[in-house]
């Protein structure tokens, strides 16, 4: 579970392509933002795309989100994200 004050970035992309693919949003966001600031790589959480099917990647990312949330179900009094862009 993340600690208060610790920023973590959870990335989504409508295209299931490798993170360095020219059509992917992850590459663009890395070049525009993450490569320019001191964000630990461990705090950036993209959907995995290498060596997995889209279904397997979705299940793996769901497990990541559940881990950081610290529970199996969302509660209205405790949102998963503080900010969504």
PLY file of the C-alpha trace (Angstrom):
ply
format ascii 1.0
element vertex 85
property float x
property float y
property float z
element edge 84
property int vertex1
property int vertex2
end_header
0.00 0.00 0.00
1.25 3.52 -0.81
2.05 5.90 2.01
0.51 9.41 2.31
2.58 12.01 0.49
4.13 9.43 -1.81
3.10 10.05 -5.43
2.42 7.04 -7.63
1.44 7.29 -11.28
-0.94 4.71 -12.75
-1.00 4.77 -16.53
-3.66 3.66 -18.94
-3.62 3.50 -22.73
-6.31 2.52 -25.19
-3.65 0.86 -27.34
-2.09 -2.39 -26.18
1.45 -1.74 -27.46
4.91 -1.94 -25.85
5.83 1.05 -23.67
8.36 2.38 -26.19
6.02 2.05 -29.19
5.54 5.25 -31.21
1.74 4.95 -31.01
1.63 4.46 -27.24
0.78 7.11 -24.69
3.32 5.72 -22.22
6.28 6.68 -24.43
4.86 10.16 -24.98
4.21 10.69 -21.26
7.68 9.44 -20.39
9.33 11.81 -22.86
7.16 14.80 -21.90
7.01 14.31 -18.12
8.76 11.44 -16.38
12.15 11.88 -18.07
12.21 15.51 -16.85
11.46 15.07 -13.14
12.73 12.93 -10.29
10.05 10.25 -10.16
11.32 6.86 -9.03
10.67 4.22 -11.70
9.02 2.08 -8.99
6.34 4.80 -8.62
5.26 4.62 -12.27
2.79 1.81 -12.93
1.92 1.20 -16.59
-0.22 -1.67 -17.78
2.20 -4.50 -18.62
2.32 -5.22 -22.35
5.29 -7.52 -22.98
4.85 -11.27 -22.94
1.17 -11.14 -21.95
-2.14 -11.25 -23.76
-4.41 -8.26 -23.27
-6.54 -10.35 -20.87
-3.49 -11.40 -18.82
-2.21 -7.81 -18.74
-5.59 -6.54 -17.50
-5.61 -9.15 -14.71
-2.04 -8.26 -13.71
-2.87 -4.54 -13.62
-6.00 -5.22 -11.58
-3.80 -7.04 -9.05
-1.47 -4.00 -8.93
-4.38 -1.64 -8.30
-5.81 -3.89 -5.58
-2.39 -4.06 -3.91
-2.02 -0.28 -3.80
-5.60 0.19 -2.68
-5.12 -2.35 0.07
-8.40 -4.18 -0.42
-10.57 -6.19 -2.74
-13.44 -3.70 -3.14
-13.66 0.06 -3.49
-15.39 2.02 -0.76
-17.04 5.37 -1.52
-15.38 6.92 1.55
-11.91 5.94 0.32
-11.27 6.55 -3.39
-8.60 4.65 -5.29
-7.11 7.78 -6.86
-6.64 11.29 -5.49
-6.47 12.81 -8.97
-7.41 11.48 -12.40
-6.43 13.11 -15.67
0 1
1 2
2 3
3 4
4 5
5 6
6 7
7 8
8 9
9 10
10 11
11 12
12 13
13 14
14 15
15 16
16 17
17 18
18 19
19 20
20 21
21 22
22 23
23 24
24 25
25 26
26 27
27 28
28 29
29 30
30 31
31 32
32 33
33 34
34 35
35 36
36 37
37 38
38 39
39 40
40 41
41 42
42 43
43 44
44 45
45 46
46 47
47 48
48 49
49 50
50 51
51 52
52 53
53 54
54 55
55 56
56 57
57 58
58 59
59 60
60 61
61 62
62 63
63 64
64 65
65 66
66 67
67 68
68 69
69 70
70 71
71 72
72 73
73 74
74 75
75 76
76 77
77 78
78 79
79 80
80 81
81 82
82 83
83 84
